Amino acid sequence: MGSPRYDVYYWPTPNGHKVTILLEEAEVDYRLVPVDIRQGEQFTEAFVALSPNNRMPALVDHAPDDGGEPLAVFESGAILWYLAEQLGRFLPQGSRARADASQWLFWQMANQGPMSGQFRHFDAYATERIPYAIDRYRREVARLWAVLDRRLQDREYIAGDYSIADMACFPWVRPARAMGQDLAQFPHVQRWMEALKRRPAVERAYAKGKAIEAAAPPMTADSWRLLFGQDASTVSGRS
């Protein structure tokens, strides 16, 4: 048996889980390449060549359709779209249905993910506790969950059939308490989230992430600085 077509440069964060969920659902053979963001592995030259934004996940397709050299893709939403097109699954074919799925994918990338990340930073990681910032982002996350709850009130999945829209949103809803939210206030989101949690592929994806994290060194003060002390000099190399 040959090597897997796909390498996934990964750490078990919500954005990392998006990609492994899709690949587990598709039952595709792939290789996980851990990128320990707490130890600064996202800043290595080799990784930045794949992901210019020095963020994981990144994907390398060793057998792209054009028959050329391996193709690297960064940004979790772009990876989901790329894989769905390659595999012919989890992305509707009709123009209306495809637009529906794509707009919710972009909603997640532009709204749900960034706002949730900001809440989590100020609530759990900031060295100074700033009540205004914590409340501001908690309320915005709640607003976004209300948008998703309204969307799900008359449907099983976000955009017709189960799709990359669901895979993108789910990992940012699953840790509800860490996101400062009470799922009971969003019954349609809760029903949807519980159904996705029970999917065998989702369980496998999270189990792989848990195993990788369990084997990693604990977070330290230096880890904190690597994650949250970045600025332009991080990219340019100039202080």
C-alpha positions in Angstrom: 0.0 0.0 0.0 1.3 3.4 -0.9 1.6 6.6 1.2 -1.6 8.5 1.9 -2.6 11.1 -0.6 -3.2 13.8 2.0 -1.0 15.1 4.8 -2.8 17.2 7.4 -0.6 19.6 9.4 -2.7 19.8 12.6 -3.2 20.6 16.2 -6.4 19.6 18.1 -8.1 23.0 18.0 -11.6 23.7 16.5 -10.0 24.6 13.2 -7.9 21.5 13.2 -10.9 19.3 14.0 -12.8 20.6 11.0 -10.4 18.9 8.6 -10.1 15.6 10.4 -13.9 15.4 10.7 -14.3 15.7 6.9 -11.6 13.1 6.2 -13.0 10.7 8.7 -16.4 11.1 7.2 -15.1 10.4 3.8 -13.1 7.4 5.1 -10.0 8.6 3.3 -6.5 7.5 4.2 -4.5 10.5 5.4 -1.5 11.3 7.6 -1.6 13.6 10.6 1.5 15.7 11.0 1.3 17.4 14.5 2.2 21.1 14.6 2.5 21.9 18.3 1.5 25.6 18.3 2.4 25.8 22.0 6.0 25.0 21.2 6.3 27.4 18.2 6.3 24.7 15.5 4.1 26.9 13.3 7.0 29.3 12.8 9.4 26.8 11.2 10.5 27.6 7.6 9.1 24.3 6.4 5.7 25.0 7.8 5.5 28.6 6.7 6.2 27.4 3.2 2.9 25.5 3.4 0.9 28.1 5.5 2.2 31.7 4.9 0.0 32.9 7.8 1.9 30.6 10.2 -1.4 29.1 11.4 -2.6 25.5 11.2 -4.2 23.5 9.7 -2.6 23.1 6.4 -3.1 20.3 3.8 -0.7 18.8 1.3 -2.3 16.9 -1.6 0.4 14.6 -3.0 -1.7 13.7 -6.0 -3.5 16.8 -7.2 -5.8 16.5 -10.2 -3.5 18.4 -12.5 -0.9 15.7 -12.1 1.7 18.3 -10.9 3.8 18.7 -7.8 2.2 18.3 -4.4 -0.3 21.1 -3.7 -0.5 22.9 -0.3 -3.6 24.6 0.9 -4.0 26.7 4.1 -7.0 28.2 5.9 -9.5 25.6 7.3 -12.4 26.8 5.2 -10.4 26.6 2.0 -9.2 23.1 2.9 -12.8 22.0 3.5 -13.8 23.4 0.1 -10.9 21.9 -1.7 -11.4 18.4 -0.2 -15.2 18.5 -0.8 -14.6 19.3 -4.4 -11.8 16.6 -4.7 -13.9 14.0 -3.1 -17.2 15.0 -4.6 -18.9 14.9 -1.2 -20.3 17.3 1.4 -20.8 20.2 -1.0 -24.0 20.5 -3.0 -23.8 20.5 -6.7 -26.7 22.8 -7.7 -25.9 26.5 -7.8 -28.5 27.5 -5.3 -27.6 24.7 -2.8 -23.9 25.4 -3.3 -24.4 29.1 -2.6 -26.3 28.2 0.5 -23.5 25.9 1.9 -20.8 28.4 0.9 -22.4 31.4 2.6 -22.6 29.5 5.9 -19.0 28.3 5.6 -18.0 31.9 5.1 -20.2 33.0 8.0 -18.3 30.6 10.2 -14.9 31.7 9.0 -15.7 35.4 9.3 -18.0 35.5 12.3 -18.4 32.4 14.5 -14.8 31.4 14.7 -13.1 34.8 15.2 -15.6 36.0 17.7 -15.4 32.8 19.7 -11.6 32.9 19.6 -11.6 36.5 21.0 -14.0 35.5 23.8 -11.8 32.5 24.7 -8.7 34.6 24.7 -10.0 37.4 27.0 -11.8 34.9 29.3 -9.1 32.3 29.7 -5.7 33.5 28.5 -5.3 37.3 28.8 -2.9 38.3 31.5 -5.2 41.2 32.5 -8.9 40.4 33.1 -11.0 43.0 31.2 -14.7 42.6 32.0 -15.8 44.8 29.1 -13.9 42.7 26.5 -15.1 39.4 28.1 -18.7 40.6 28.1 -18.5 42.1 24.6 -17.3 38.9 23.0 -19.5 36.6 25.1 -22.6 38.6 23.9 -21.5 38.5 20.3 -20.9 34.8 20.5 -24.5 34.4 21.9 -25.8 36.6 19.1 -24.2 34.3 16.5 -25.5 31.2 18.2 -29.0 32.7 18.1 -28.5 33.2 14.3 -27.5 29.6 14.0 -30.4 28.5 16.2 -32.8 30.3 14.0 -31.3 28.7 11.0 -31.7 25.2 12.4 -35.2 25.6 13.8 -36.8 23.9 10.7 -33.9 21.8 9.3 -31.7 18.9 10.4 -28.5 20.4 9.0 -27.3 24.0 8.3 -27.5 23.8 4.5 -29.7 21.0 3.2 -27.8 17.7 3.6 -24.9 17.3 6.0 -22.1 19.4 4.5 -18.8 21.3 5.1 -21.0 24.0 6.7 -21.8 21.7 9.6 -18.2 20.5 9.8 -17.0 24.1 10.1 -19.4 25.2 12.7 -19.6 22.2 15.0 -16.1 22.4 16.6 -16.8 25.9 17.7 -20.1 24.9 19.4 -19.0 21.7 21.0 -17.1 23.4 23.9 -20.2 25.4 24.8 -19.2 26.1 28.4 -15.7 27.2 27.4 -17.4 29.6 25.0 -19.5 31.1 27.8 -22.8 29.8 26.4 -25.7 27.8 27.9 -26.9 25.4 25.2 -30.3 25.2 26.8 -30.9 28.7 25.5 -30.4 27.4 21.9 -32.4 24.2 21.7 -32.0 23.8 17.9 -28.3 24.2 18.1 -28.2 21.8 21.0 -30.2 19.1 19.1 -27.9 19.6 16.0 -24.8 19.5 18.1 -25.7 16.4 20.0 -26.6 14.6 16.7 -23.2 15.4 15.3 -21.3 14.4 18.4 -22.7 10.9 18.0 -21.5 10.5 14.4 -18.7 7.8 14.4 -16.5 9.9 12.2 -16.7 12.8 14.6 -15.9 10.5 17.5 -12.8 9.2 15.6 -11.6 12.7 14.7 -11.7 13.9 18.3 -10.1 10.7 19.6 -7.1 11.2 17.3 -6.8 14.8 18.5 -7.0 13.8 22.1 -4.2 11.2 21.7 -2.0 13.8 20.1 -2.6 16.4 22.8 -2.1 13.8 25.6 1.4 13.1 24.3 2.4 16.7 24.1 4.3 18.8 26.7 2.2 21.0 28.9 1.7 24.7 28.1 4.2 27.0 29.8 4.8 30.8 30.1 7.0 30.6 27.0 4.1 28.8 25.2 1.8 31.6 26.1 4.2 34.2 24.6 4.5 32.2 21.4 0.7 32.0 21.0 -0.3 35.4 22.1 2.7 37.7 21.8 2.9 37.8 18.0 3.2 41.0 16.0 4.7 42.1 12.6 8.1 41.1 13.7 6.9 37.5 14.1 6.5 37.4 10.3 9.3 39.8 9.2 11.9 38.7 11.7 12.7 42.3 12.4 12.2 43.5 16.0 
